Amino acid sequence: MIFKRNTDTQNNLDLTKGCWPTPHQELLLRAALLDKDSALAAWTQWRAEVNIEEIHPDPDSYHLLPLVYHNLKQLEMDDPFMQRMKGIHRRAWVENEMQWKAGVAVMSEFHAAGIAPVLLKNVPLTFSHYPIHGARPLGEWDLLVPRAQIHNAVARLDRLGWQPVGLSRSQLTDDCFAVRHAQTFTAGEGRRLAVHWRTLPDDITGAADTLFVDGAESLTVGELSARALNPTDLLLLIVVHGIAWAPLPSARWVADAYLLLGHREIDWDRLIRMAESIHTTLALRTGLAYLQRYFPALIPSEVLSALERVAISTRERDLFTAQSKRSHLSGRLFSLWQRYRHHRPQPAQNGSPLLSFARYVGAYSGHQSLSEFTRWAFSRLAQRMTK
């Protein structure tokens, strides 16, 4: 595979946004994914330009190092830092084992309760699509649970000692489930798990979930037997989630997509149909255009041409803009406003649009009463203004 810039004007992306890898992250991606000369040159440049002692504030770069280590080890790279990267890889392996055991226990509890989650990104990628165990830090399990079973799933997690992150157990109400799409839980010692009742945050009807679940395939890893997204749907989710705005630029989604594209057959017709059906064509097209700039052999040009011909609705364009851009001061507010505006097109029927939106954000944040929400909103604004 070749890693190069594609100068085609139709793929003239704005690489200044907070959803694209930085130049230094791109160097690490080259070192992790490419052949000998290209990988070694990228690593040498990265080592010359980056203070390794200061990489921790950039978690995506740090999380790429186990894969970089694996690739450079295969290339017999002679570098004093290899021993340290070996330790980073070993740590990722140990942490993955801890996360694995915790997640398997949850899956066993869910199955006993008649809950059959579909595994989304992390577990299939980490254990089925990466070259060795530990090359990709698992981070957390992400499970898609049927909306009708979400209360049962949360109760089971509570029984196992898992606690919601950022919200209290009492704040996980039907109103909260109606406006959010997922909730992260922790059981201490770095163990994390995200329960999704909708795969995509902007898919308020759950139509995407039906398509993802219907296309899911059996996955067996060790003692775990479950269903997971097929490679085509997994690629769609990787790209759509990957290009979302983040406080720190994201890079791991590029490695995920590269390894998936290089080792699995993709049903491009299904990918295009799926994106159009669930209104993610613009996000998919933008992400694939980025990948084609650097890996032109992986993305057929006719796929991008077909995506270009799909009509994009105003709703999809607004939600994509909200997903891929965010200001420091407003934070998630613009994204929530766009979701609210398109999911509830006639807020005036419920009184003042501003108050109705405040209730929407209150449900999202878990602060149901107006006074409670007002205090929370002003405290968040004050925090942002002092940063």
NORCOR-V906902 format. One record per residue. SS is DSSP state (h for helix, s for strand, l for the rest). PHI is phi in whole degrees, 0 to 359 (999 if undefined). OMEGA is omega in degrees with one decimal (NA if undefined). Layout:
ss->SS phi->PHI omega->OMEGA
ss->SS phi->PHI omega->OMEGA
This chain:
ss->l phi->999 omega->-179.4
ss->l phi->253 omega->176.5
ss->l phi->247 omega->-178.2
ss->l phi->209 omega->177.7
ss->l phi->276 omega->175.4
ss->l phi->264 omega->-174.4
ss->l phi->269 omega->177.9
ss->l phi->303 omega->-174.9
ss->h phi->295 omega->-178.8
ss->h phi->290 omega->177.6
ss->h phi->252 omega->-178.0
ss->l phi->282 omega->-173.6
ss->l phi->276 omega->173.2
ss->l phi->274 omega->-176.4
ss->l phi->271 omega->177.4
ss->l phi->267 omega->-177.1
ss->l phi->286 omega->-175.0
ss->l phi->282 omega->180.0
ss->l phi->249 omega->-177.7
ss->l phi->248 omega->176.4
ss->l phi->302 omega->175.7
ss->l phi->283 omega->176.6
ss->h phi->305 omega->179.5
ss->h phi->290 omega->174.7
ss->h phi->294 omega->178.0
ss->h phi->296 omega->175.9
ss->h phi->298 omega->178.2
ss->h phi->296 omega->177.4
ss->h phi->298 omega->177.3
ss->h phi->297 omega->-179.4
ss->h phi->296 omega->-177.4
ss->h phi->277 omega->-166.2
ss->h phi->244 omega->-167.5
ss->l phi->263 omega->-177.5
ss->l phi->281 omega->-165.0
ss->h phi->303 omega->-174.0
ss->h phi->299 omega->-178.2
ss->h phi->293 omega->-178.8
ss->h phi->294 omega->-178.2
ss->h phi->292 omega->178.3
ss->h phi->295 omega->179.5
ss->h phi->295 omega->179.9
ss->h phi->296 omega->180.0
ss->h phi->299 omega->179.3
ss->h phi->293 omega->179.9
ss->h phi->299 omega->-179.8
ss->h phi->297 omega->-178.5
ss->h phi->285 omega->-172.3
ss->h phi->254 omega->-172.9
ss->l phi->242 omega->172.7
ss->l phi->279 omega->-175.0
ss->h phi->301 omega->-178.7
ss->h phi->292 omega->-176.6
ss->h phi->249 omega->-176.7
ss->l phi->282 omega->-173.9
ss->l phi->302 omega->178.2
ss->l phi->296 omega->178.4
ss->l phi->249 omega->-172.4
ss->h phi->298 omega->-178.9
ss->h phi->295 omega->176.5
ss->h phi->296 omega->179.7
ss->h phi->299 omega->-178.4
ss->h phi->288 omega->175.2
ss->h phi->280 omega->-173.0
ss->h phi->299 omega->176.1
ss->h phi->300 omega->178.2
ss->h phi->288 omega->174.3
ss->h phi->300 omega->179.5
ss->h phi->302 omega->-179.0
ss->h phi->300 omega->-177.7
ss->h phi->293 omega->-178.6
ss->h phi->291 omega->176.0
ss->h phi->295 omega->177.5
ss->h phi->297 omega->-179.2
ss->l phi->271 omega->178.6
ss->l phi->58 omega->179.6
ss->l phi->290 omega->177.8
ss->l phi->256 omega->-177.8
ss->l phi->210 omega->179.8
ss->l phi->303 omega->-177.9
ss->h phi->285 omega->-179.2
ss->h phi->300 omega->-179.4
ss->h phi->295 omega->177.8
ss->h phi->292 omega->178.2
ss->h phi->295 omega->174.7
ss->h phi->299 omega->177.1
ss->h phi->294 omega->177.6
ss->h phi->295 omega->177.2
ss->h phi->297 omega->179.6
ss->h phi->297 omega->179.0
ss->h phi->297 omega->177.8
ss->h phi->299 omega->179.7
ss->h phi->297 omega->-178.7
ss->h phi->295 omega->179.8
ss->h phi->296 omega->176.1
ss->h phi->298 omega->179.3
ss->h phi->297 omega->178.2
ss->h phi->296 omega->179.0
ss->h phi->296 omega->-178.4
ss->h phi->299 omega->-177.6
ss->h phi->297 omega->179.4
ss->h phi->295 omega->-179.3
ss->h phi->291 omega->178.4
ss->h phi->297 omega->177.8
ss->h phi->297 omega->177.8
ss->h phi->294 omega->179.7
ss->h phi->300 omega->178.8
ss->h phi->296 omega->177.6
ss->h phi->296 omega->179.5
ss->h phi->296 omega->-179.2
ss->h phi->298 omega->177.7
ss->h phi->296 omega->-179.8
ss->l phi->268 omega->-179.4
ss->l phi->80 omega->178.2
ss->l phi->259 omega->-177.5
ss->l phi->241 omega->-178.5
ss->l phi->291 omega->169.5
ss->s phi->259 omega->178.4
ss->s phi->286 omega->-178.7
ss->l phi->270 omega->-168.5
ss->l phi->270 omega->-159.4
ss->h phi->296 omega->-177.0
ss->h phi->295 omega->178.0
ss->h phi->301 omega->-179.5
ss->h phi->295 omega->-174.0
ss->h phi->296 omega->-171.9
ss->h phi->255 omega->-177.7
ss->h phi->239 omega->-171.5
ss->h phi->243 omega->176.5
ss->l phi->263 omega->-170.1
ss->l phi->293 omega->179.7
ss->l phi->219 omega->177.5
ss->l phi->294 omega->-179.5
ss->l phi->97 omega->178.6
ss->l phi->288 omega->177.3
ss->l phi->231 omega->174.2
ss->l phi->302 omega->-176.2
ss->l phi->294 omega->-179.3
ss->l phi->79 omega->178.7
ss->l phi->198 omega->169.3
ss->s phi->286 omega->171.9
ss->s phi->232 omega->-171.1
ss->s phi->240 omega->173.8
ss->s phi->263 omega->-178.7
ss->l phi->252 omega->176.3
ss->l phi->306 omega->-177.4
ss->h phi->305 omega->-178.2
ss->h phi->293 omega->-177.4
ss->h phi->251 omega->-173.1
ss->h phi->293 omega->179.1
ss->h phi->296 omega->177.6
ss->h phi->297 omega->-179.7
ss->h phi->297 omega->179.6
ss->h phi->296 omega->178.4
ss->h phi->297 omega->178.7
ss->h phi->294 omega->177.4
ss->h phi->297 omega->178.0
ss->h phi->300 omega->179.5
ss->h phi->296 omega->-180.0
ss->l phi->271 omega->177.4
ss->l phi->91 omega->178.0
ss->l phi->272 omega->-178.3
ss->s phi->241 omega->178.9
ss->s phi->293 omega->179.1
ss->l phi->265 omega->176.2
ss->l phi->86 omega->177.6
ss->l phi->228 omega->172.9
ss->l phi->272 omega->178.5
ss->h phi->301 omega->-177.1
ss->h phi->289 omega->-179.9
ss->h phi->277 omega->178.3
ss->l phi->276 omega->-177.0
ss->l phi->258 omega->176.6
ss->h phi->299 omega->177.5
ss->h phi->298 omega->178.1
ss->h phi->296 omega->180.0
ss->h phi->297 omega->-177.9
ss->h phi->290 omega->-174.2
ss->h phi->252 omega->176.3
ss->l phi->263 omega->178.5
ss->l phi->241 omega->-176.6
ss->s phi->199 omega->176.5
ss->s phi->215 omega->177.8
ss->s phi->270 omega->177.3
ss->s phi->235 omega->177.3
ss->s phi->225 omega->176.5
ss->l phi->238 omega->179.2
ss->l phi->79 omega->178.3
ss->l phi->53 omega->176.5
ss->l phi->79 omega->-179.1
ss->l phi->280 omega->-176.9
ss->s phi->224 omega->-178.8
ss->s phi->208 omega->178.7
ss->s phi->250 omega->175.9
ss->s phi->262 omega->177.4
ss->s phi->255 omega->168.2
ss->l phi->250 omega->164.8
ss->l phi->223 omega->-177.9
ss->l phi->289 omega->-176.1
ss->l phi->245 omega->-176.3
ss->l phi->296 omega->-176.8
ss->l phi->266 omega->-178.7
ss->l phi->266 omega->-173.1
ss->l phi->293 omega->-177.8
ss->l phi->276 omega->-176.7
ss->l phi->79 omega->-179.0
ss->h phi->298 omega->179.5
ss->h phi->296 omega->-177.5
ss->h phi->299 omega->179.6
ss->h phi->300 omega->179.7
ss->h phi->293 omega->179.8
ss->h phi->295 omega->-178.3
ss->h phi->293 omega->180.0
ss->h phi->298 omega->-178.8
ss->l phi->268 omega->-176.0
ss->l phi->293 omega->-178.8
ss->s phi->240 omega->177.1
ss->s phi->290 omega->177.4
ss->s phi->224 omega->176.5
ss->s phi->237 omega->176.3
ss->s phi->228 omega->-177.1
ss->l phi->58 omega->-178.7
ss->l phi->275 omega->-176.9
ss->s phi->266 omega->171.5
ss->s phi->237 omega->-175.4
ss->s phi->207 omega->173.9
ss->s phi->249 omega->-178.1
ss->s phi->220 omega->178.6
ss->l phi->299 omega->173.7
ss->l phi->289 omega->-174.4
ss->h phi->304 omega->-179.1
ss->h phi->293 omega->179.8
ss->h phi->292 omega->177.6
ss->h phi->296 omega->177.2
ss->h phi->299 omega->178.3
ss->h phi->302 omega->-178.3
ss->h phi->292 omega->178.6
ss->h phi->302 omega->-175.8
ss->h phi->290 omega->-176.8
ss->h phi->297 omega->177.4
ss->h phi->287 omega->-174.1
ss->h phi->294 omega->-175.2
ss->l phi->269 omega->174.5
ss->l phi->293 omega->179.4
ss->l phi->301 omega->176.1
ss->l phi->219 omega->179.0
ss->l phi->303 omega->173.4
ss->l phi->246 omega->-178.2
ss->l phi->303 omega->-176.8
ss->l phi->260 omega->178.9
ss->l phi->229 omega->-172.5
ss->h phi->296 omega->179.9
ss->h phi->297 omega->179.2
ss->h phi->293 omega->177.2
ss->h phi->297 omega->177.7
ss->h phi->302 omega->-177.5
ss->h phi->294 omega->-179.1
ss->h phi->300 omega->-177.8
ss->h phi->292 omega->177.9
ss->h phi->294 omega->-179.4
ss->h phi->294 omega->-177.4
ss->h phi->282 omega->-173.0
ss->h phi->233 omega->-178.9
ss->l phi->227 omega->176.4
ss->l phi->284 omega->178.9
ss->l phi->252 omega->174.7
ss->l phi->274 omega->-173.9
ss->h phi->296 omega->178.1
ss->h phi->297 omega->177.7
ss->h phi->296 omega->-179.2
ss->h phi->301 omega->-179.6
ss->h phi->294 omega->179.4
ss->h phi->296 omega->179.9
ss->h phi->299 omega->-177.9
ss->h phi->300 omega->179.4
ss->h phi->292 omega->-177.2
ss->h phi->294 omega->-175.2
ss->l phi->253 omega->171.6
ss->l phi->61 omega->175.6
ss->l phi->237 omega->-178.4
ss->h phi->300 omega->-176.8
ss->h phi->296 omega->178.3
ss->h phi->295 omega->-179.9
ss->h phi->296 omega->-179.4
ss->h phi->299 omega->-179.3
ss->h phi->294 omega->179.7
ss->h phi->293 omega->178.8
ss->h phi->293 omega->177.2
ss->h phi->297 omega->176.6
ss->h phi->298 omega->-179.1
ss->h phi->298 omega->-179.0
ss->h phi->292 omega->176.6
ss->h phi->301 omega->-173.9
ss->h phi->254 omega->179.5
ss->l phi->233 omega->-173.1
ss->l phi->298 omega->-178.8
ss->l phi->283 omega->-174.8
ss->l phi->274 omega->-173.7
ss->l phi->247 omega->177.6
ss->l phi->300 omega->-179.1
ss->h phi->300 omega->-178.6
ss->h phi->293 omega->177.1
ss->h phi->292 omega->177.7
ss->h phi->296 omega->178.0
ss->h phi->297 omega->179.1
ss->h phi->294 omega->178.0
ss->h phi->293 omega->177.2
ss->h phi->296 omega->-176.6
ss->l phi->278 omega->-179.7
ss->l phi->285 omega->178.3
ss->l phi->290 omega->-179.2
ss->l phi->255 omega->180.0
ss->l phi->285 omega->175.8
ss->h phi->300 omega->179.5
ss->h phi->301 omega->-178.9
ss->h phi->297 omega->-179.1
ss->h phi->294 omega->179.3
ss->h phi->296 omega->-178.3
ss->h phi->291 omega->176.6
ss->h phi->295 omega->178.2
ss->h phi->300 omega->179.2
ss->h phi->294 omega->-179.1
ss->h phi->289 omega->-170.3
ss->h phi->260 omega->178.3
ss->l phi->225 omega->176.5
ss->l phi->203 omega->177.5
ss->l phi->267 omega->179.6
ss->l phi->296 omega->-174.0
ss->l phi->284 omega->-176.0
ss->l phi->279 omega->179.3
ss->l phi->57 omega->-176.3
ss->l phi->278 omega->-170.2
ss->h phi->298 omega->-179.1
ss->h phi->296 omega->177.8
ss->h phi->297 omega->178.9
ss->h phi->295 omega->178.5
ss->h phi->297 omega->-179.9
ss->h phi->295 omega->177.8
ss->h phi->296 omega->179.7
ss->h phi->300 omega->-175.9
ss->h phi->298 omega->-176.5
ss->h phi->270 omega->178.8
ss->h phi->276 omega->179.0
ss->l phi->232 omega->-170.8
ss->l phi->290 omega->-178.5
ss->l phi->232 omega->-176.5
ss->h phi->295 omega->-176.7
ss->h phi->297 omega->179.3
ss->h phi->295 omega->-179.7
ss->h phi->259 omega->-178.8
ss->l phi->106 omega->-178.5
ss->l phi->300 omega->177.5
ss->h phi->302 omega->-179.1
ss->h phi->294 omega->178.8
ss->h phi->292 omega->178.8
ss->h phi->296 omega->177.5
ss->h phi->293 omega->177.9
ss->h phi->300 omega->177.5
ss->h phi->295 omega->178.8
ss->h phi->298 omega->179.3
ss->h phi->294 omega->177.4
ss->h phi->298 omega->177.2
ss->h phi->295 omega->179.9
ss->h phi->295 omega->-176.2
ss->h phi->274 omega->-179.4
ss->l phi->85 omega->179.8
ss->l phi->253 omega->-169.1
ss->l phi->282 omega->-177.2
ss->l phi->284 omega->-177.2
ss->h phi->296 omega->-179.4
ss->h phi->293 omega->178.7
ss->h phi->297 omega->179.5
ss->h phi->296 omega->-178.8
ss->h phi->299 omega->178.2
ss->h phi->298 omega->179.8
ss->h phi->296 omega->-177.5
ss->h phi->298 omega->-180.0
ss->h phi->293 omega->178.4
ss->h phi->292 omega->177.3
ss->h phi->295 omega->178.9
ss->h phi->297 omega->179.4
ss->h phi->297 omega->178.4
ss->h phi->298 omega->-178.0
ss->h phi->291 omega->-177.9
ss->h phi->290 omega->-179.9
ss->l phi->270 omega->-179.9
ss->l phi->277 omega->NA
